[in-house]
Amino acid sequence: MPGRFMECSDKKNLYVARYAVRDLIPYIDWMYFFHAWGFPPKLAAVANIHGCDACRASWLAGLELEERGRGASAMQLYKEAVRMLDMLDADYGVNCEFRLFSANSDGDDILVEGTRIPMLRQQIPGSDGYCLCLSDFIRPVASGIEDGIGVFATAVDAEMELLYENDDYRRMLVQTLADRLAEACAEKLHECVRKSLWGYAEDEDFTPAELLACKYTGIRPAVGYPCLPDISLNFILDELLDFSRIGISLTENGMMRPHASVSGFVISHPKSRYFSVGAIDDEQLRDYSARRGVKPEEMKRFLASILR
């Protein structure tokens, strides 16, 4: 049933769902859409104004004189994006899967029901004086108390990314919207996880704007995020979930296809937060490679962007 999670019989605690485009529109973070088109974040507010002429004129009038030209362009782009979303809704959707595991941490590793998943730790303390690692937010195995972790993936229909191959503008419009829809699906999925599939925040009641501001408990770090920079972790997540179930395949470098796909973890710790691992040195590269069971030279392919 569209928009409803169905439990799979072949894997414990594995759920899949398919969402219509229209159901995900309230969860779209328009700031990143406009950023992809080169607009400053403040102009993303155009998505929040009423569509009548008076409201649009009032919004434009509230901008600095030198910003009004770009504001008008952002307004036109948003109108075309909404029109495109309506067209996409007729033929395409977004698929997702989620699986809940028992888990514990062991140093900088997360143990997921027999699978050891190494994490990277910050080398420069944050403002609170701590060097964080995602494993910090999972109960240690030495405690003797079992914790949990979620693993998820989302992806648009692959055919969506093939539209308008001979029309550069419309193709970019679809691609940037597809990226936002995959992220919006992750936001919607995370809400369902907190309130029902995992149920650690059953009484949560946030507006879409509050969700986008991360007012909820827990985090949803995706592969490629600053706190989870190793793209090759997708190979491990694929083994835990089976990405092909929702139409995702991986390149030899761990990149997902369709391009508009998201994968990662769901962590419920009330004090968990996002952070940036930042740059790592050769010593940390060697340590991480050893924990991953990969030669440092091979791991450099996946961590080149954060190597000192």
C-alpha positions in Angstrom: 0.0 0.0 0.0 1.5 3.4 -1.0 2.9 5.3 1.9 2.5 2.4 4.3 5.5 0.3 5.6 5.2 -3.4 4.9 7.4 -5.8 6.9 9.4 -8.2 4.7 9.2 -11.9 5.6 12.8 -12.8 4.5 14.6 -10.5 6.9 13.8 -9.7 10.6 12.6 -6.1 11.3 12.9 -5.0 7.7 10.3 -2.6 6.3 9.8 -1.2 2.9 7.5 1.5 1.6 6.7 3.6 -1.5 5.7 7.2 -1.3 3.9 9.3 -3.9 5.7 12.6 -4.8 2.8 14.6 -3.5 3.2 13.0 0.0 6.8 14.1 0.2 6.4 17.8 -0.9 5.8 19.0 2.7 9.2 17.4 3.7 11.3 19.1 1.0 14.0 21.4 2.2 13.9 24.1 -0.4 17.0 25.8 0.8 19.2 23.1 -0.7 17.1 23.1 -3.9 17.8 26.8 -4.4 21.4 26.4 -3.3 21.9 23.9 -6.2 20.7 26.6 -8.5 23.0 29.2 -7.1 20.5 31.2 -5.0 21.3 32.5 -1.5 19.5 30.7 1.4 17.2 33.6 2.2 15.5 33.3 -1.2 14.3 29.8 -0.4 11.6 31.6 1.7 9.7 32.0 -1.6 8.5 28.4 -1.0 6.7 29.6 2.1 4.6 32.5 0.7 1.1 32.3 -0.5 0.8 32.0 -4.3 -1.4 35.0 -4.9 -0.1 38.0 -6.7 -0.4 40.3 -3.7 1.7 38.0 -1.5 4.3 37.5 -4.1 4.5 41.3 -4.7 4.8 41.9 -0.9 7.6 39.4 -0.6 9.5 40.9 -3.4 9.0 44.4 -2.0 10.5 43.2 1.3 13.8 42.4 -0.4 16.7 44.8 -0.8 16.4 46.7 -4.1 19.5 44.9 -5.6 18.0 41.5 -4.6 14.6 41.8 -6.3 15.8 40.7 -9.7 17.1 37.4 -8.2 14.1 37.2 -6.0 11.8 37.3 -9.1 14.0 34.6 -10.7 13.7 32.4 -7.6 10.0 32.9 -7.7 9.7 31.8 -11.3 12.0 28.8 -10.6 9.8 27.7 -7.7 6.7 27.9 -9.8 8.3 25.7 -12.5 9.5 23.3 -9.8 6.0 22.9 -8.4 4.6 22.4 -11.8 7.3 19.7 -12.5 6.5 18.0 -9.2 2.9 17.8 -10.2 3.9 16.1 -13.5 6.3 13.7 -11.7 3.6 12.7 -9.3 1.5 11.2 -12.1 4.1 8.6 -13.1 6.9 8.3 -10.5 7.5 7.7 -6.8 10.2 7.3 -4.1 11.0 4.0 -2.5 12.6 3.4 0.9 13.6 0.6 3.3 14.4 0.5 7.0 15.8 -2.2 9.2 16.1 -2.1 13.0 19.1 -4.0 14.6 20.3 -4.7 18.0 23.7 -2.9 18.5 26.5 -1.9 20.8 29.7 0.1 20.5 33.2 -1.2 21.0 35.6 1.7 21.0 35.2 3.5 17.7 33.3 0.6 16.1 29.6 -0.2 16.1 28.6 -3.8 16.4 25.5 -4.6 14.4 24.4 -8.2 15.1 27.7 -9.7 14.2 28.8 -7.0 11.7 31.6 -4.7 13.0 31.3 -1.2 11.4 34.3 1.0 12.1 33.6 4.8 12.5 35.9 7.8 12.3 36.5 10.1 15.3 37.2 13.8 15.2 40.8 14.7 15.8 40.2 18.3 16.7 37.8 18.9 19.7 34.6 20.7 19.1 33.4 23.7 21.1 32.4 21.4 24.0 35.9 20.0 24.2 35.1 16.5 22.9 36.3 14.6 19.9 33.1 12.9 18.8 32.5 9.6 17.0 29.1 8.2 16.1 29.9 5.1 18.2 29.7 7.5 21.2 25.9 7.5 20.9 25.5 3.7 21.1 25.6 1.9 24.4 29.0 0.2 25.0 29.2 -3.6 24.7 31.0 -3.6 28.1 27.7 -2.3 29.7 26.1 -5.7 29.1 22.9 -3.9 27.9 21.8 -4.2 24.4 21.1 -1.0 22.4 19.6 -0.5 18.9 20.4 1.2 15.6 18.5 1.6 12.4 19.8 1.3 8.8 17.9 2.9 5.9 18.0 3.7 2.2 15.8 5.8 -0.1 15.7 6.2 -3.9 13.6 7.8 -6.6 12.4 5.7 -9.5 15.5 5.3 -11.8 13.4 6.3 -14.8 12.9 9.8 -13.3 16.5 10.7 -13.8 16.3 9.8 -17.5 13.7 12.4 -18.3 14.4 15.3 -20.7 17.8 14.0 -21.9 17.7 16.6 -24.7 16.6 19.5 -22.6 19.4 20.7 -20.3 17.2 23.0 -18.2 14.4 20.6 -17.5 16.8 17.8 -17.0 18.6 19.8 -14.3 15.2 20.8 -12.8 14.2 17.1 -12.5 17.6 16.1 -11.1 17.6 18.8 -8.4 14.0 17.9 -7.5 14.9 14.2 -7.5 17.7 14.8 -5.0 15.3 16.7 -2.7 12.7 14.0 -3.0 15.1 11.3 -1.9 16.1 13.5 1.1 12.4 14.3 1.8 11.7 10.6 1.8 14.5 10.1 4.3 12.9 12.8 6.5 9.5 11.2 6.2 10.9 7.7 6.9 12.8 9.0 10.0 9.5 10.4 11.3 7.8 7.0 10.9 10.7 5.3 12.6 10.6 7.5 15.6 6.8 7.3 16.0 6.1 3.7 15.0 8.7 1.4 13.4 11.1 1.9 16.4 8.7 3.9 18.4 11.1 5.6 20.8 9.2 8.9 20.3 5.6 7.8 19.9 4.1 11.1 21.1 6.2 13.3 18.8 4.1 16.0 17.1 6.2 18.3 14.9 5.3 20.4 11.9 7.3 19.8 8.7 9.2 23.0 9.4 10.2 21.8 12.8 11.3 18.5 11.4 13.5 20.2 8.9 15.0 22.2 11.9 15.8 18.8 13.6 13.7 19.5 16.7 13.2 15.7 17.2 15.2 13.2 19.3 18.0 11.4 17.6 19.9 11.8 14.3 19.9 10.3 10.8 23.5 10.5 9.6 23.7 9.6 5.9 26.7 8.1 4.1 28.7 11.1 2.7 27.7 13.4 5.6 30.6 15.1 7.4 30.2 12.7 10.3 30.1 9.7 8.0 32.5 10.5 5.1 33.4 7.0 4.0 31.4 6.2 0.9 32.6 2.6 0.9 30.3 2.0 4.0 27.5 1.6 1.4 28.9 -1.9 0.7 28.2 -2.8 4.3 24.8 -1.2 4.4 23.9 -3.0 1.2 24.7 -6.3 2.9 22.5 -5.4 5.8 19.5 -4.2 3.7 19.9 -5.4 0.1 19.6 -2.1 -1.8 18.3 -3.9 -4.9 15.1 -4.3 -3.0 14.3 -0.6 -3.8 16.2 -0.4 -7.1 19.6 0.8 -5.9 22.9 -0.5 -7.3 26.4 0.4 -6.3 29.4 1.4 -8.5 32.8 0.0 -7.7 33.5 3.2 -5.7 30.4 2.8 -3.6 28.3 5.5 -5.2 24.6 4.8 -5.5 22.5 4.6 -8.6 20.0 6.2 -9.0 22.0 9.3 -8.1 19.0 10.6 -6.1 19.5 8.0 -3.3 20.3 8.3 0.4 21.5 5.7 2.8 22.6 5.8 6.4 21.9 5.1 10.1 19.2 6.1 12.6 20.5 6.7 16.1 18.0 7.3 19.0 20.3 8.7 21.7 18.7 11.9 23.1 22.1 13.7 23.1 23.2 12.5 19.7 24.1 15.3 17.2 25.7 15.9 13.9 29.3 16.9 13.6 32.2 16.9 11.1 35.0 14.4 11.4 37.2 16.9 9.7 40.7 16.1 8.4 42.5 12.9 9.4 46.2 12.1 9.3 48.1 9.1 8.1 48.0 7.5 11.6 44.2 7.6 11.7 44.0 6.4 8.1 46.1 3.3 9.0 44.1 2.6 12.2 40.8 3.0 10.3 42.0 0.9 7.4 43.1 -1.9 9.8 39.6 -1.9 11.4 38.0 -2.0 8.0 40.3 -4.8 6.8 41.4 -2.7 3.8 44.8 -1.6 2.8 45.5 2.1 3.5 46.2 2.8 -0.2 42.8 1.4 -1.1 41.0 3.3 1.7 42.6 6.6 0.4 40.2 6.3 -2.6 37.3 6.8 -0.3 38.7 9.3 2.1 40.8 11.5 -0.2 38.6 14.6 0.6 39.5 14.5 4.3 43.1 13.4 4.2 45.7 15.9 5.5 
